[in-house]
Amino acid sequence: MKRRAAWAGLALLGASLGASFAGAWAPQPAPYAGPLFDAHLHYNVEAAAGPRPVADVVRRMQAAGVRAIVANSRPNDGTRVLAASPAVRAAGITVVPFVRLYRDRADYTGWFQDASIERMVEAELRAGTAAGPYRGLGEFHLYDSTNADGPVARRLMQLAQARRLAVLAHVDDVAIEKLFAHAPGARLIWAHSGIGGVPVDRVRALLAAHPTLMGELSYRPGLTQADGQLSPDWRALIEAFPDRFVIGSDTWVNARWESYEALMTDARRWLGGLEPALASRVAWANGAALFGVPDPR
C-alpha cells in the first residue's frame, strides 16, 4: 500500500513538473507586424547636436517600422528639424509636432508659473512647422501635483482645449484630476500612464471619468511579465478601453535612441499577445485617429 502511494505521489509530481515545463516552453504569440505610431518621441539637443543626426534617427525609425511620431523636443528646434527633413518625408514618416515647454533643463521645475513660457508657446504656435501647425503641447512634468494649479499651467490647459491641441503630461494621478478641472474637454495623453506605479484600478477609474484621457505606455511599471507579455491586469484594462492607449519610446536621453529598435521590438512582442484588431489599435490606429494621420498601408 505504501509503495502504491509512493508511485502515485511520483506520478503527480511528474505531471506537475511536466505542466510547468510545458508552460515554460509554450510557444509565444507572433509579434505584431504592422505599422507603429510612436506617440512619445524626443529629439533633444543632446541627440540633435551630438551623436544622433537626422539620418541616424530616420534609419532607426524605419528599422523599427515606425510610420508616425509625436515629436516634442528640448528646445523646439529638434522638432522643427524633423518636421522639415526631406529624409523623414522620404521614409514615409509623418511628424505630428508638439510645442514643448522647455527651452533648457532649468524650465522643468518652474514652467507652470513662468509667463515667459506662455509667450514662447504662443510664438511657436504662430510660427508652426514645415510639417504644418503644432498639434499639441508637452511633454511637461509636474513633480508636485499642487503645481498643476499654477497660473501658467491653468492657462495653457485652457488654451489647449480652446484650440483643440492635445497635451502630453508627465504627472501623477492627482495632477490629472487638477488639469482636467481647468479644461474638462482637453485631449490629454498621460505619459507612462502613471510612471510612479499608480495602481491599475486608479488608471481605470480615471479613464472612466475622463473620456478624452489617453494612456501612453512607455516606462509603465507592471505592464509586462518576465516573458515580455502583458500582465493580466494590464491586458484586461487595455481590452476594456481599446481606443484609449498608445505606445511610445520616450527618447529623453541618447541611450534610449541607442536601444530604439529594441524598445519597439519589446512593444511588438506584447502587442502580438493581443487580439489582432486590438493590437493594431494600440500600435497605430488610436494615435492616427487622434491626429488624422492616414493609414500608411
C-alpha positions as CSV (number, residue, x, y, z in Angstrom):
1,M,0.0,0.0,0.0
2,K,2.8,2.4,0.9
3,R,4.6,1.5,-2.4
4,R,1.4,2.2,-4.4
5,A,1.0,5.6,-2.6
6,A,4.6,6.5,-3.3
7,W,4.2,5.7,-7.0
8,A,1.1,7.8,-7.1
9,G,2.9,10.7,-5.5
10,L,5.7,10.4,-8.0
11,A,3.2,10.4,-10.8
12,L,1.5,13.5,-9.6
13,L,4.9,15.2,-9.2
14,G,5.9,14.2,-12.7
15,A,2.6,15.5,-14.1
16,S,3.1,18.8,-12.2
17,L,6.7,19.2,-13.5
18,G,5.6,18.3,-17.0
19,A,2.9,21.0,-16.9
20,S,5.5,23.5,-15.6
21,F,8.0,22.7,-18.3
22,A,5.2,22.8,-20.9
23,G,4.2,26.3,-19.7
24,A,7.8,27.4,-19.7
25,W,8.3,26.2,-23.3
26,A,4.9,27.2,-24.5
27,P,5.2,29.0,-27.9
28,Q,5.0,32.8,-27.8
29,P,2.5,34.6,-30.0
30,A,3.9,36.1,-33.1
31,P,4.9,39.7,-32.7
32,Y,2.7,42.4,-34.1
33,A,3.9,43.2,-37.6
34,G,2.1,46.3,-38.6
35,P,3.0,50.0,-38.5
36,L,3.8,51.8,-35.3
37,F,2.8,55.2,-34.1
38,D,5.4,56.5,-31.6
39,A,3.4,58.9,-29.5
40,H,6.2,60.0,-27.2
41,L,9.4,60.8,-29.0
42,H,12.1,63.5,-28.2
43,Y,14.8,64.8,-30.4
44,N,16.5,66.8,-27.8
45,V,19.6,68.9,-28.2
46,E,21.9,66.2,-26.8
47,A,20.8,64.0,-29.7
48,A,20.4,66.6,-32.5
49,A,23.7,68.3,-31.8
50,G,25.6,65.2,-30.9
51,P,25.7,61.5,-31.9
52,R,22.2,61.3,-33.5
53,P,22.0,63.2,-36.8
54,V,18.7,63.0,-38.6
55,A,19.9,60.2,-40.9
56,D,20.6,58.1,-37.9
57,V,17.2,58.6,-36.2
58,V,15.4,58.1,-39.5
59,R,17.2,54.8,-40.1
60,R,16.3,53.6,-36.6
61,M,12.6,54.5,-37.0
62,Q,12.5,52.8,-40.4
63,A,14.1,49.7,-39.0
64,A,11.5,49.6,-36.2
65,G,8.6,50.0,-38.6
66,V,7.6,53.4,-37.1
67,R,5.5,55.4,-39.6
68,A,4.3,58.3,-37.5
69,I,5.7,60.2,-34.4
70,V,4.6,62.8,-31.9
71,A,7.8,64.9,-31.9
72,N,8.5,67.1,-28.8
73,S,12.0,68.3,-28.1
74,R,14.0,70.5,-25.8
75,P,14.3,73.1,-27.2
76,N,11.7,73.0,-30.0
77,D,14.5,73.3,-32.7
78,G,14.7,69.5,-32.8
79,T,11.1,69.1,-33.6
80,R,11.3,71.7,-36.3
81,V,14.3,69.9,-37.8
82,L,12.4,66.6,-38.0
83,A,9.3,68.4,-39.4
84,A,11.4,69.9,-42.2
85,S,13.6,66.9,-43.0
86,P,13.4,65.6,-46.6
87,A,14.8,62.3,-45.2
88,V,11.9,61.9,-42.8
89,R,9.4,62.6,-45.6
90,A,11.2,60.2,-48.0
91,A,11.0,57.5,-45.3
92,G,7.2,57.9,-45.2
93,I,7.2,59.0,-41.5
94,T,4.5,61.5,-40.5
95,V,5.7,64.1,-37.9
96,V,3.0,65.3,-35.5
97,P,4.7,68.3,-33.9
98,F,4.1,69.4,-30.3
99,V,5.4,72.6,-28.6
100,R,7.5,71.5,-25.7
101,L,7.5,74.0,-22.7
102,Y,11.2,73.7,-22.1
103,R,14.0,75.9,-23.6
104,D,16.5,74.2,-21.4
105,R,16.6,72.0,-18.3
106,A,16.0,74.9,-15.9
107,D,12.4,75.2,-17.3
108,Y,11.4,71.7,-15.9
109,T,10.8,72.9,-12.4
110,G,9.2,76.4,-12.8
111,W,7.4,76.5,-16.1
112,F,3.9,76.3,-14.5
113,Q,4.3,79.9,-13.1
114,D,6.6,81.4,-15.7
115,A,4.8,83.8,-18.0
116,S,7.7,83.7,-20.5
117,I,6.9,80.1,-21.2
118,E,3.4,81.1,-22.1
119,R,4.8,83.7,-24.5
120,M,7.2,81.2,-26.0
121,V,4.3,78.7,-26.6
122,E,2.2,81.4,-28.3
123,A,5.1,82.4,-30.6
124,E,5.7,78.8,-31.6
125,L,2.0,78.2,-32.3
126,R,2.0,81.3,-34.6
127,A,5.1,80.1,-36.4
128,G,4.2,76.5,-36.9
129,T,6.5,74.0,-38.6
130,A,7.3,72.8,-42.1
131,A,5.0,69.8,-41.4
132,G,2.1,72.1,-40.6
133,P,0.8,73.6,-37.4
134,Y,1.7,72.3,-34.0
135,R,-0.9,69.7,-32.8
136,G,-0.2,69.7,-29.1
137,L,1.6,70.9,-26.0
138,G,4.2,69.0,-24.0
139,E,5.6,66.8,-22.8
140,F,5.7,68.7,-19.5
141,H,6.5,67.5,-16.0
142,L,4.8,68.3,-12.6
143,Y,6.9,66.7,-9.9
144,D,4.5,68.1,-7.3
145,S,0.8,67.8,-8.2
146,T,-0.1,71.0,-6.5
147,N,1.8,72.8,-9.3
148,A,-1.0,71.8,-11.7
149,D,-2.8,74.8,-10.2
150,G,-0.1,77.2,-11.2
151,P,-1.3,80.1,-13.3
152,V,0.6,79.2,-16.5
153,A,-0.4,75.5,-16.2
154,R,-4.1,76.5,-15.9
155,R,-4.0,78.9,-18.8
156,L,-2.1,76.5,-21.1
157,M,-4.6,73.8,-20.4
158,Q,-7.4,76.2,-21.3
159,L,-5.6,77.2,-24.4
160,A,-5.1,73.6,-25.4
161,Q,-8.8,72.9,-25.0
162,A,-9.9,76.0,-26.9
163,R,-7.5,75.3,-29.9
164,R,-8.0,71.5,-29.9
165,L,-4.4,70.8,-29.1
166,A,-3.5,67.6,-27.4
167,V,-1.5,67.7,-24.2
168,L,1.3,65.2,-23.2
169,A,1.7,65.3,-19.4
170,H,4.2,63.5,-17.2
171,V,2.2,63.8,-13.9
172,D,0.6,61.7,-11.2
173,D,-3.0,60.8,-10.8
174,V,-3.8,63.8,-8.6
175,A,-2.4,66.2,-11.2
176,I,-4.6,64.5,-13.9
177,E,-7.7,65.5,-11.9
178,K,-6.4,69.0,-11.4
179,L,-5.5,69.5,-15.1
180,F,-9.0,68.3,-16.2
181,A,-10.6,70.7,-13.6
182,H,-9.0,73.6,-15.6
183,A,-10.1,72.2,-19.0
184,P,-12.6,69.3,-18.8
185,G,-12.7,68.7,-22.5
186,A,-8.9,68.8,-23.2
187,R,-7.4,65.9,-25.0
188,L,-4.8,64.7,-22.5
189,I,-2.2,62.0,-23.2
190,W,-0.9,60.7,-19.8
191,A,2.8,60.0,-20.3
192,H,3.6,56.5,-19.0
193,S,0.0,56.1,-17.7
194,G,1.3,56.8,-14.2
195,I,5.0,56.2,-14.1
196,G,5.1,56.2,-10.3
197,G,3.2,52.9,-10.3
198,V,-0.3,54.3,-10.0
199,P,-2.5,51.3,-9.3
200,V,-4.2,49.8,-12.4
201,D,-7.6,50.3,-10.7
202,R,-6.9,54.0,-10.3
203,V,-5.9,54.3,-14.0
204,R,-9.2,52.5,-14.9
205,A,-11.2,55.0,-12.8
206,L,-9.6,58.0,-14.4
207,L,-10.2,56.6,-17.9
208,A,-13.8,56.0,-17.0
209,A,-14.2,59.5,-15.5
210,H,-12.5,61.4,-18.4
211,P,-13.4,60.3,-21.9
212,T,-10.7,62.4,-23.5
213,L,-7.9,60.9,-21.4
214,M,-5.5,58.5,-23.2
215,G,-2.6,56.5,-21.7
216,E,0.9,56.3,-23.2
217,L,2.7,53.1,-22.2
218,S,6.4,53.7,-22.2
219,Y,8.2,53.1,-18.9
220,R,5.0,51.8,-17.3
221,P,5.7,49.7,-14.2
222,G,4.0,46.3,-14.2
223,L,2.9,46.5,-17.8
224,T,4.6,43.2,-18.8
225,Q,5.7,40.0,-17.2
226,A,9.0,38.2,-17.3
227,D,8.1,36.6,-20.7
228,G,7.5,40.1,-22.2
229,Q,3.8,39.6,-22.5
230,L,1.2,41.9,-20.9
231,S,0.4,41.3,-17.2
232,P,-3.3,40.1,-16.7
233,D,-4.3,43.4,-15.1
234,W,-3.0,45.5,-18.0
235,R,-4.4,43.2,-20.6
236,A,-7.8,43.5,-19.0
237,L,-7.5,47.3,-18.8
238,I,-6.5,47.6,-22.5
239,E,-9.3,45.3,-23.6
240,A,-11.8,47.4,-21.5
241,F,-10.6,50.6,-23.1
242,P,-9.4,49.6,-26.6
243,D,-9.3,53.1,-28.1
244,R,-7.5,54.8,-25.2
245,F,-3.9,53.6,-25.3
246,V,-0.9,54.4,-27.4
247,I,2.7,53.3,-27.4
248,G,5.9,55.5,-27.2
249,S,9.7,55.3,-27.0
250,D,10.4,58.3,-24.7
251,T,13.9,59.0,-26.2
252,W,14.7,61.5,-23.5
253,V,18.4,60.6,-23.4
254,N,20.8,59.3,-26.1
255,A,20.8,55.8,-24.5
256,R,17.1,55.5,-25.5
257,W,18.0,56.2,-29.1
258,E,20.7,53.6,-28.9
259,S,18.1,51.0,-27.9
260,Y,15.3,52.4,-30.1
261,E,14.8,49.3,-32.2
262,A,14.9,47.1,-29.1
263,L,12.2,49.2,-27.4
264,M,9.9,48.8,-30.4
265,T,10.7,45.1,-30.6
266,D,9.6,44.8,-27.0
267,A,6.3,46.6,-27.8
268,R,5.7,44.4,-30.8
269,R,6.2,41.3,-28.6
270,W,3.4,42.3,-26.1
271,L,1.2,43.7,-28.8
272,G,1.3,40.3,-30.5
273,G,-0.4,38.8,-27.5
274,L,-3.5,40.9,-28.1
275,E,-6.3,40.1,-30.5
276,P,-5.0,41.4,-33.9
277,A,-7.6,44.2,-34.3
278,L,-6.9,45.5,-30.8
279,A,-3.1,45.3,-31.3
280,S,-3.5,47.4,-34.4
281,R,-5.5,50.0,-32.5
282,V,-2.9,50.4,-29.7
283,A,0.1,50.2,-32.1
284,W,-1.2,52.6,-34.7
285,A,-4.9,53.4,-35.1
286,N,-5.5,55.2,-31.8
287,G,-2.7,57.7,-32.4
288,A,-3.6,58.1,-36.0
289,A,-7.3,58.8,-35.2
290,L,-6.3,61.4,-32.6
291,F,-4.3,63.4,-35.2
292,G,-5.9,62.4,-38.5
293,V,-2.9,60.5,-39.9
294,P,-3.8,58.3,-42.8
295,D,-3.1,54.6,-42.8
296,P,0.3,54.0,-44.5
297,R,-0.6,50.6,-46.0
